[in-house]
């Protein structure tokens, strides 16, 4: 069933209007004007828009962008607390990636795939961890998330597998509205998978880049959300090789990834569950 997003929003607005007319415990009756005849324009194909975005991302040889992310954590008492981060992403296929992260508490990390090894540097603790990198960026991302158990928000959008995997998992893809994000015209679409509901705001035109993403983890306790606004897209300038060279801070100490400690039977530090820590 197609959901009429516009009608749903009008219904909410109407409820707010009626509520505002309640004074002294008495509702003020008001005759609604007859609706004007409206011409209905055909909506764009939401699945085609999602596919165009996925195909375009997978076709890019290199790109740079900035993401501003927020995510909810569900506390033992059920309260949701939001944290945030900004990330500068530099990607060069077939096997190089650099992510510079600054968390909402001010701590910064750098994650680097240079084609030979994966390096994560935690500047706040002046430590780093390294592991051999699988040959392709696609395999390296899977290894990073699944085996090293590190966070990589929206990792699928960095992989050429996005052109197939995203469409395979997307169900009930619907067009919501034409809108704007950061003064850029965009198409807002919504879709579902078995475990998440997600929305994309996709740039209009011949560069259908994702401008905003919202994900609701509907099978997780409390159904927390993750959101990301992406800006400063650069897709037409080749990235310098030095972007992907390892630069370790002076005096930095090498430590294992937390999952590597667990494999050795050691107890990882509290802060190392998925992140580099001392």
Phi, psi and omega per residue, in radians:
X1 nan 2.287 3.109
X2 -1.341 2.241 3.118
X3 -1.597 2.267 3.137
X4 -1.497 1.633 -3.074
X5 -1.101 -0.696 -3.126
X6 -1.106 -0.759 -3.138
X7 -1.129 -0.668 3.122
X8 -1.081 -0.741 -3.126
X9 -1.200 -0.680 3.102
X10 -1.096 -0.620 3.127
X11 -1.116 -0.716 3.104
X12 -1.139 -0.760 3.135
X13 -1.078 -0.686 3.114
X14 -1.104 -0.696 3.105
X15 -1.092 -0.740 3.131
X16 -1.140 -0.621 3.126
X17 -1.131 -0.812 3.128
X18 -1.094 -0.720 3.136
X19 -1.073 -0.676 -3.113
X20 -1.197 -0.376 -3.119
X21 -1.545 0.007 3.108
X22 -1.455 2.100 -3.109
X23 -2.397 2.290 3.114
X24 1.061 0.493 3.090
X25 1.440 0.039 -3.120
X26 -2.066 2.257 3.100
X27 -1.373 2.381 3.124
X28 -1.573 2.085 -3.130
X29 -1.343 2.458 3.140
X30 -2.530 2.277 3.139
X31 -1.356 2.089 3.124
X32 -1.283 2.371 3.099
X33 -1.187 2.664 3.123
X34 -1.122 2.333 -3.132
X35 -1.101 2.422 3.113
X36 -1.338 2.588 3.106
X37 -1.138 2.344 -3.102
X38 -2.209 2.509 3.063
X39 -1.564 2.336 -3.106
X40 -1.728 2.050 3.099
X41 -1.487 2.476 3.110
X42 -1.095 2.364 3.140
X43 -1.371 2.572 3.047
X44 -1.082 2.735 3.118
X45 -1.352 1.947 -3.070
X46 -1.108 -0.698 -3.141
X47 -1.143 -0.693 3.107
X48 -1.125 -0.650 3.099
X49 -1.144 -0.759 3.124
X50 -1.088 -0.726 3.132
X51 -1.147 -0.705 -3.128
X52 -1.129 -0.671 3.098
X53 -1.120 -0.826 -3.122
X54 -1.091 -0.786 3.134
X55 -1.096 -0.710 -3.105
X56 -1.177 -0.774 3.102
X57 -1.033 -0.771 -3.111
X58 -1.178 -0.423 -3.096
X59 -1.443 -0.255 -3.056
X60 -1.284 2.248 3.111
X61 -1.330 -0.568 3.109
X62 -2.725 2.712 3.010
X63 -2.852 2.865 3.076
X64 -2.379 2.463 3.095
X65 -2.759 2.938 3.097
X66 -2.102 2.313 3.071
X67 -2.067 2.420 3.006
X68 -1.982 1.986 -2.971
X69 -2.012 2.641 2.992
X70 -2.417 2.533 3.130
X71 -2.580 2.539 -3.127
X72 -1.653 2.472 2.992
X73 -2.077 2.306 -3.100
X74 -1.577 2.119 -3.103
X75 -1.423 2.854 3.140
X76 -0.978 -0.497 3.125
X77 -1.509 0.069 3.107
X78 1.640 -0.196 3.139
X79 -1.235 2.505 3.068
X80 -1.716 2.270 3.103
X81 -2.093 2.291 -3.080
X82 -1.711 2.410 3.009
X83 -2.124 2.905 -3.097
X84 -2.525 3.026 3.134
X85 -2.908 2.717 2.949
X86 -2.064 2.563 -3.112
X87 -2.388 2.320 2.961
X88 -1.765 2.138 -3.055
X89 -1.998 2.269 3.089
X90 -2.195 2.147 -3.091
X91 -2.265 2.350 3.058
X92 -2.418 1.989 3.141
X93 -1.321 2.582 0.334
X94 -1.727 -0.079 -2.935
X95 -2.621 0.328 -3.065
X96 -2.163 2.435 -3.104
X97 -2.682 2.416 3.041
X98 -2.334 2.274 3.113
X99 -2.248 2.076 3.083
X100 -1.820 2.055 -3.045
X101 -2.032 2.393 2.962
X102 -2.166 2.026 -3.107
X103 -1.398 2.928 -3.085
X104 -1.151 -0.324 3.088
X105 -1.579 0.071 3.082
X106 1.648 -0.205 3.136
X107 -1.264 2.529 -3.092
X108 -2.181 2.531 3.082
X109 -2.325 2.695 2.985
X110 -2.221 2.256 3.048
X111 -1.977 2.263 -3.045
X112 -2.331 2.195 2.936
X113 -1.883 2.032 -3.078
X114 -1.938 0.185 -3.125
X115 1.687 -0.360 -3.139
X116 -2.013 -0.684 -3.105
X117 -2.596 2.804 3.055
X118 -1.776 2.236 3.127
X119 -2.183 2.314 3.021
X120 -2.145 2.148 -3.116
X121 -1.974 2.201 3.053
X122 -1.827 1.799 -3.060
X123 -1.166 -0.620 -3.099
X124 -1.094 -0.587 3.138
X125 -1.788 -0.106 -3.118
X126 0.957 0.826 3.077
X127 -2.317 2.862 3.080
X128 -2.585 2.746 3.067
X129 -2.285 2.586 -3.137
X130 -2.407 2.625 3.075
X131 -2.606 2.621 3.086
X132 -1.033 2.488 -3.118
X133 -1.759 2.277 2.987
X134 -1.020 2.755 -2.986
X135 -1.046 -0.746 -3.064
X136 -1.738 2.728 3.103
X137 -1.116 -0.635 3.129
X138 -1.052 -0.854 3.128
X139 -1.171 -0.613 -3.135
X140 -1.161 -0.670 3.115
X141 -1.140 -0.745 3.106
X142 -1.088 -0.784 3.127
X143 -1.079 -0.735 -3.115
X144 -1.085 -0.774 -3.076
X145 -1.448 -0.842 -3.012
X146 -1.383 -0.787 -3.027
X147 -1.601 -0.766 3.105
X148 -1.472 -0.244 3.078
X149 1.028 0.791 3.097
X150 -1.800 2.701 3.123
X151 -1.357 2.367 3.034
X152 -2.563 1.397 -3.095
X153 -0.937 2.308 3.081
X154 1.023 0.636 -3.109
X155 -1.020 -0.574 -3.114
X156 -1.049 -0.567 -3.132
X157 -1.217 -0.254 3.115
X158 -1.615 -0.126 -3.060
X159 -1.830 2.565 3.039
X160 -1.172 -0.264 3.086
X161 -1.194 -0.167 -3.137
X162 -1.037 -0.556 -3.071
X163 -1.164 -0.392 3.105
X164 -1.914 -0.785 -3.014
X165 -1.169 -0.686 -3.105
X166 -1.130 -0.745 -3.139
X167 -1.216 -0.574 3.133
X168 -1.188 -0.618 -3.096
X169 -1.543 -0.317 -3.076
X170 -1.351 2.156 3.076
X171 -2.137 2.728 3.079
X172 0.887 0.879 -3.125
X173 -1.318 2.169 -3.064
X174 -2.262 2.557 3.029
X175 -1.509 2.236 -3.113
X176 -1.663 -1.033 -3.112
X177 -2.956 2.864 2.949
X178 -1.631 2.279 -3.020
X179 -2.613 -2.742 3.082
X180 -2.513 2.611 3.075
X181 -2.332 2.092 -3.116
X182 0.989 0.708 3.135
X183 1.178 0.254 3.066
X184 -1.908 2.323 3.084
X185 -1.092 2.423 -3.047
X186 -2.574 2.712 3.012
X187 -1.839 2.185 3.140
X188 -1.713 2.082 3.113
X189 -2.197 2.735 3.129
X190 -2.289 2.542 -3.131
X191 -2.646 3.029 -3.127
X192 -2.380 2.713 2.882
X193 -2.270 -3.038 -3.117
X194 -1.128 -0.604 -3.034
X195 -1.918 -0.313 -3.094
X196 -2.381 2.681 2.844
X197 -1.811 2.457 -3.130
X198 -2.520 2.670 3.122
X199 -2.249 2.509 3.044
X200 -2.194 2.453 2.913
X201 -1.908 1.945 -2.988
X202 -1.896 2.275 -3.108
X203 -1.037 2.391 3.075
X204 -1.326 2.610 3.079
X205 1.927 -2.847 -3.035
X206 -1.515 0.065 3.026
X207 -2.190 1.360 -3.035
X208 -1.331 1.207 -3.100
X209 -1.496 2.608 3.072
X210 -1.277 2.216 3.123
X211 -1.799 -0.467 3.110
X212 -2.667 2.526 3.080
X213 -2.383 2.394 3.009
X214 -2.263 2.259 -3.131
X215 -2.176 2.300 3.046
X216 -1.977 2.112 -3.127
X217 -1.515 1.523 -2.919
X218 -1.307 -0.291 3.109
X219 -1.690 -0.086 3.121
X220 -1.509 2.626 3.109
X221 -0.973 2.240 3.136
X222 1.410 -0.099 -3.132
X223 0.842 1.076 3.141
X224 -1.176 2.786 -3.140
X225 -2.062 2.662 2.995
X226 -2.197 2.401 3.079
X227 -2.370 2.686 -3.114
X228 -2.615 2.220 2.986
X229 -1.825 2.273 -3.080
X230 -2.018 2.270 -3.086
X231 -2.441 -3.134 3.081
X232 0.959 0.690 3.104
X233 -1.138 2.288 3.016
X234 -2.271 1.998 -3.067
X235 -2.122 0.007 -3.041
X236 -2.079 0.270 3.134
X237 -2.241 2.103 -3.127
X238 -1.135 2.444 -3.092
X239 -1.508 2.410 -3.125
X240 -1.175 2.537 -3.131
X241 -1.020 -0.562 -3.085
X242 -1.143 -0.322 3.070
X243 -1.049 -0.465 -3.016
X244 -1.946 0.362 3.059
X245 -1.667 2.435 -3.123
X246 -1.282 2.203 3.064
X247 -2.195 1.856 -3.106
X248 -1.601 2.400 3.095
X249 -1.090 2.659 3.130
X250 -1.074 2.255 3.114
X251 1.390 0.121 -3.116
X252 -1.114 2.474 -3.093
X253 -1.849 2.317 3.132
X254 -1.444 2.353 3.094
X255 -2.315 2.809 3.062
X256 -1.324 2.767 2.887
X257 -1.123 2.655 -3.091
X258 -0.992 -0.684 -3.111
X259 -1.188 -0.508 3.091
X260 -1.213 -0.648 3.062
X261 -1.111 -0.742 -3.139
X262 -1.083 -0.672 -3.138
X263 -1.137 -0.460 3.124
X264 -1.543 0.005 -3.139
X265 1.471 0.152 3.125
X266 -1.592 2.779 3.106
X267 -1.625 2.048 -3.124
X268 -1.224 2.699 3.053
X269 -1.050 2.712 -3.097
X270 -0.980 -0.694 -3.062
X271 -1.406 -0.041 -3.023
X272 -1.727 0.206 -3.133
X273 -1.373 1.446 -3.135
X274 1.711 -0.131 3.109
X275 -2.299 2.780 3.051
X276 -1.319 2.350 3.123
X277 -2.605 2.891 -3.128
X278 -1.212 nan nan
